[in-house]
Amino acid sequence: MELIVFPPTYGEPAGSPFATKAMALLNVAGVKHDLTYLSNPTKMPKGKLPVLKVGDRLIPDSNEIRAYIEAKTGFDFDAGLSAKDRAISTAVIRMVEEHIYFIVYTSRWKEDKNWAVTKAANFGAVPAIMRGFITRMVRKGAVAQCMGQGMGRHSKAERLSRFQEDIDAIETLLGDKDYLFGDTPKAADISTITALRFTAAFTGSNDLTDYLMTKPTIMAYLERGKEVLFPA
Ligand SMILES: N[C@@H](CCC(=O)N[C@@H](CS)C(=O)NCC(=O)O)C(=O)O
């Protein structure tokens, strides 16, 4: 089994939060796999990464990868949760992956101040002669996605305010527990920890990272999660 991901950035084990999520899903379920790095996903089934390769079959999207692991191994990422907590788990995953993700994405790819750091982190392997052209083309596509999805239409202050609301919601759900639903990580923790670790790891100074740093319980949660999701 081979997990295809973007090469690592910002000291995280792969170059996207969905890729580190897929790695963590496989690790937590105890599924052995190899990692393959790919910088250009255009030939992948959905043009995105991660993708899990099982024999000749390509399984795109971290949620499909989760479903595949559960079907294949019988492992339940939300084992022991009530129906209500499973519903909360699903809602948290959607908030992290379909809302927080686009706030972070817009901040990194659209804001000029952060773009220099994003560019340096993601395009080092592109041959120098093509780098200018490729980076401009990929950024144009990224900004179009931010505008199409809608997050790119909000001001920086509006995006920060939405981010703060989401982080405050996660902080409240976490309370003084180790993980969102108790003492072991569930599916929502895997999405949240990998996404927020990716957010906190950005090497430039940034309003989103600064806000996370004001939350000691969240930062401790991200550290605790790393040990379990990515055991050495
Ligand atoms: N819903 C997908 C999202 C994957 C995704 O958005 N991947 C991004 C990287 S974070 C990607 O491959 N982007 C390449 C592109 O849009 O060209 C999942 O859960 O795997």
The ligand as an ORCA input file, in Angstrom:
! r2SCAN-3c Opt
* xyz 0 1
  N     -11.172     16.624      0.294
  C      -9.807     16.333     -0.068
  C      -9.004     17.626     -0.143
  C      -7.593     17.421     -0.675
  C      -6.955     18.731     -1.058
  O      -7.583     19.803     -1.067
  N      -5.677     18.639     -1.404
  C      -4.966     19.821     -1.841
  C      -3.729     20.074     -1.007
  S      -4.131     20.619      0.611
  C      -4.479     19.604     -3.276
  O      -4.097     18.512     -3.650
  N      -4.461     20.673     -4.065
  C      -3.929     20.627     -5.389
  C      -4.719     21.468     -6.327
  O      -5.816     21.934     -5.949
  O      -4.223     21.672     -7.428
  C      -9.225     15.357      0.934
  O      -9.785     15.224      2.043
  O      -8.255     14.662      0.616
*
